[in-house]
């Protein structure tokens, strides 16, 4: 699969600060043609994930945008599966649940798709996964579709959320800092803020790499008391100062 190969190429590049690549080496490793590798590198550079330098060298770039979700689903897979299992255990039959966009939420969709619950989501990949279940009821927020991430955005999606009150909201984030939760795009954050205010219980799902990670747009500060639980995994890899501060606001950590 192309997306999985892209993720593995990025992993190879990240192992060294400056990666000297050989087309032949990469084509043999992935059992594809040299032309395919050239297209892969061109696409990764176009997406802002790498920069090719003179002399056949590559550096891994960092910017404030997350990689496409098709790459993110191959990161921290065991953690995301564990998180999804925990979410499944705390959802009750007949719950009305908002399921956010993001690779961790997609793992949740796979886990809960056979539950007798109602799911509202603003993300097409979630709807596809949920539609494989026999009992789950699926509602979409509607609105304009972001062609890159396949999520609903805009005023129509925002206003549709006024029609729902959720027993539980499963929210993905771009980053968790000591004072609150953040994401990358304002139009996505505005929908999340609406969901937080329309939910009985707000549950953040985030693997350990999201802690202390930069994302530019604030969703909510912990002091606003809109978050009830944070579900994560590998809690020993998370800065204890962040954990202690979050717990001081009465937020439950589940791992």
C-alpha positions as CSV (number, residue, x, y, z in Angstrom):
1,X,0.0,0.0,0.0
2,X,1.4,3.4,-1.0
3,X,0.5,5.2,2.3
4,X,2.2,2.5,4.3
5,X,5.3,2.7,2.1
6,X,5.4,6.5,2.6
7,X,5.3,6.1,6.3
8,X,8.2,3.6,6.3
9,X,10.2,5.9,4.0
10,X,9.7,8.7,6.5
11,X,10.8,6.4,9.3
12,X,14.0,5.6,7.5
13,X,14.7,9.3,6.9
14,X,14.1,10.2,10.5
15,X,16.7,7.7,11.7
16,X,19.4,10.1,10.5
17,X,19.6,13.9,10.6
18,X,20.7,13.9,7.0
19,X,19.7,10.9,4.8
20,X,21.8,10.0,1.8
21,X,19.5,8.0,-0.3
22,X,19.9,5.7,-3.3
23,X,16.9,5.0,-5.5
24,X,18.1,1.5,-6.1
25,X,18.4,0.8,-2.3
26,X,14.8,2.0,-1.6
27,X,13.3,0.3,-4.7
28,X,14.9,-3.0,-3.6
29,X,13.7,-2.6,0.0
30,X,10.1,-2.0,-1.0
31,X,10.1,-4.2,-4.1
32,X,8.9,-1.4,-6.4
33,X,10.4,0.3,-9.4
34,X,12.8,3.3,-9.2
35,X,10.1,5.4,-10.9
36,X,7.7,4.6,-8.0
37,X,10.3,5.6,-5.4
38,X,10.8,8.9,-7.3
39,X,7.1,9.5,-7.3
40,X,6.9,8.7,-3.6
41,X,9.7,11.2,-2.7
42,X,8.1,13.9,-4.9
43,X,4.7,13.4,-3.1
44,X,6.3,13.5,0.3
45,X,8.1,16.7,-0.6
46,X,5.0,18.2,-2.1
47,X,3.2,17.4,1.2
48,X,5.9,19.3,3.2
49,X,7.2,16.1,4.9
50,X,10.7,16.0,3.5
51,X,13.1,18.3,1.6
52,X,15.4,17.0,-1.1
53,X,18.8,18.7,-1.2
54,X,21.6,18.8,-3.8
55,X,23.6,15.6,-4.0
56,X,20.8,13.2,-3.3
57,X,20.4,14.1,0.3
58,X,17.0,14.3,2.2
59,X,16.0,15.9,5.4
60,X,12.8,15.3,7.4
61,X,11.0,18.6,7.7
62,X,8.8,19.7,10.5
63,X,5.9,22.1,10.1
64,X,2.7,22.9,12.0
65,X,0.6,20.6,9.9
66,X,0.0,17.0,10.6
67,X,0.7,14.3,8.0
68,X,-2.3,13.0,6.1
69,X,-4.4,10.6,8.2
70,X,-3.5,7.8,5.7
71,X,0.0,8.0,7.1
72,X,-1.0,8.5,10.7
73,X,-3.0,5.3,11.0
74,X,0.3,3.4,10.8
75,X,1.8,5.2,13.8
76,X,1.6,3.9,17.4
77,X,-0.8,1.1,16.2
78,X,-0.7,-0.9,19.4
79,X,-1.4,2.1,21.5
80,X,-4.4,3.1,19.4
81,X,-5.8,-0.4,19.5
82,X,-5.5,-0.3,23.3
83,X,-7.1,3.1,23.5
84,X,-10.0,1.9,21.3
85,X,-10.6,-1.1,23.6
86,X,-10.8,1.2,26.6
87,X,-13.3,3.5,24.9
88,X,-15.4,0.5,23.9
89,X,-15.5,-0.6,27.6
90,X,-16.8,2.7,28.9
91,X,-19.5,3.3,26.2
92,X,-23.0,2.1,27.2
93,X,-25.6,0.6,25.0
94,X,-28.1,3.3,23.7
95,X,-25.5,6.1,24.2
96,X,-25.4,8.9,21.7
97,X,-21.8,9.5,20.9
98,X,-19.9,12.1,19.0
99,X,-16.8,10.5,17.2
100,X,-14.2,13.0,16.1
101,X,-11.8,12.9,13.2
102,X,-8.3,11.5,13.5
103,X,-6.4,8.2,13.3
104,X,-7.1,7.2,16.9
105,X,-10.8,7.8,16.5
106,X,-10.7,5.6,13.4
107,X,-9.4,2.8,15.6
108,X,-12.3,3.5,17.9
109,X,-14.8,3.3,15.0
110,X,-13.5,-0.2,14.2
111,X,-13.9,-1.3,17.8
112,X,-17.4,0.1,18.4
113,X,-19.1,-0.5,15.0
114,X,-21.1,-3.5,16.3
115,X,-22.5,-1.7,19.4
116,X,-26.2,-0.8,19.7
117,X,-25.4,3.0,19.9
118,X,-25.9,6.1,17.9
119,X,-22.8,7.8,16.5
120,X,-22.6,11.3,15.1
121,X,-19.4,12.1,13.2
122,X,-18.0,14.7,10.9
123,X,-15.5,12.3,9.2
124,X,-16.1,10.1,6.2
125,X,-13.5,7.4,7.1
126,X,-15.4,6.9,10.4
127,X,-18.7,6.5,8.5
128,X,-17.2,3.9,6.2
129,X,-15.8,1.9,9.2
130,X,-19.0,2.2,11.2
131,X,-21.2,1.2,8.2
132,X,-19.6,-2.3,8.5
133,X,-21.4,-2.9,11.8
134,X,-24.9,-4.4,12.1
135,X,-26.5,-2.3,14.9
136,X,-24.8,1.1,15.1
137,X,-26.8,4.1,13.9
138,X,-24.7,6.7,12.0
139,X,-25.4,10.4,11.6
140,X,-23.2,12.8,9.7
141,X,-22.9,16.5,10.6
142,X,-23.1,17.4,6.9
143,X,-21.3,20.5,5.6
144,X,-18.5,21.2,3.1
145,X,-16.1,18.3,2.7
146,X,-12.4,19.0,3.2
147,X,-10.9,16.9,0.3
148,X,-7.6,16.3,2.0
149,X,-8.9,15.0,5.3
150,X,-12.4,14.0,4.2
151,X,-14.0,15.8,7.2
152,X,-17.1,18.1,7.3
153,X,-16.3,21.8,7.9
154,X,-18.1,25.1,7.7
155,X,-21.1,26.8,9.2
156,X,-23.6,24.1,8.1
157,X,-21.7,21.4,10.0
158,X,-21.4,23.8,13.0
159,X,-25.1,24.6,13.1
160,X,-26.2,20.9,12.7
161,X,-24.4,20.2,16.0
162,X,-27.1,22.2,17.7
163,X,-29.5,19.4,17.0
164,X,-27.6,17.0,19.3
165,X,-26.7,16.5,22.9
166,X,-24.2,13.7,23.4
167,X,-23.8,11.3,26.3
168,X,-20.1,11.0,25.4
169,X,-17.9,12.8,23.0
170,X,-14.7,11.1,21.8
171,X,-12.3,13.8,20.8
172,X,-8.9,13.6,19.0
173,X,-6.3,16.3,19.4
174,X,-3.1,17.5,17.7
175,X,-1.3,18.1,21.0
176,X,-1.7,18.2,24.7
177,X,0.3,20.8,26.7
178,X,0.4,21.5,30.4
179,X,-2.5,24.0,30.2
180,X,-4.9,22.5,27.7
181,X,-5.5,20.7,24.4
182,X,-4.7,21.9,20.9
183,X,-5.2,21.1,17.2
184,X,-3.9,22.3,13.9
185,X,-6.8,24.1,12.1
186,X,-9.2,26.7,13.2
187,X,-12.2,25.4,11.2
188,X,-11.8,21.9,12.9
189,X,-11.3,23.4,16.3
190,X,-14.5,25.4,16.1
191,X,-16.5,22.2,15.7
192,X,-14.7,20.6,18.6
193,X,-15.6,23.5,20.8
194,X,-19.2,23.2,20.0
195,X,-19.2,19.5,20.7
196,X,-17.5,20.0,24.1
197,X,-20.4,22.3,25.1
198,X,-23.0,19.9,23.9
199,X,-21.7,16.8,25.7
200,X,-22.4,15.2,29.1
201,X,-18.9,13.5,29.1
202,X,-15.9,14.6,27.1
203,X,-13.2,11.9,26.5
204,X,-9.9,12.8,24.9
205,X,-8.1,10.0,23.1
206,X,-4.4,10.5,22.6
207,X,-1.3,8.2,22.4
208,X,1.8,9.3,24.3
209,X,3.3,11.2,21.3
210,X,0.6,13.9,21.6
211,X,1.8,15.1,25.0
212,X,4.1,18.1,24.8
213,X,3.5,18.2,21.0
214,X,3.1,21.5,19.4
215,X,-0.2,22.4,17.7
216,X,-1.1,26.0,17.2
217,X,-4.9,26.3,17.9
218,X,-6.3,26.0,21.4
219,X,-9.4,23.8,21.8
220,X,-9.9,24.4,25.6
221,X,-7.8,25.0,28.7
222,X,-8.1,22.4,31.5
223,X,-9.3,25.2,33.8
224,X,-12.5,25.5,31.8
225,X,-13.5,22.0,33.2
226,X,-15.0,20.8,29.9
227,X,-12.9,17.5,29.8
228,X,-13.8,14.5,32.0
229,X,-11.3,11.8,30.9
230,X,-8.1,11.4,28.9
231,X,-7.5,7.9,27.6
232,X,-4.0,7.1,26.6
233,X,-1.4,4.3,26.6
234,X,2.2,4.0,27.6
235,X,1.6,6.5,30.4
236,X,5.2,6.0,31.6
237,X,6.4,7.8,28.5
238,X,4.4,11.0,29.4
239,X,5.9,13.8,31.4
240,X,4.7,13.4,35.0
241,X,4.4,17.1,35.5
242,X,1.7,17.2,32.7
243,X,-0.1,14.3,34.2
244,X,-0.1,15.8,37.7
245,X,-1.4,19.1,36.4
246,X,-4.2,17.6,34.4
247,X,-5.3,15.5,37.4
248,X,-5.4,18.6,39.6
249,X,-8.3,19.8,37.5
250,X,-10.3,16.6,38.3
251,X,-9.7,15.0,34.9
252,X,-9.3,11.2,35.1
253,X,-6.4,9.5,33.3
254,X,-7.1,6.0,32.0
255,X,-4.3,3.9,30.5
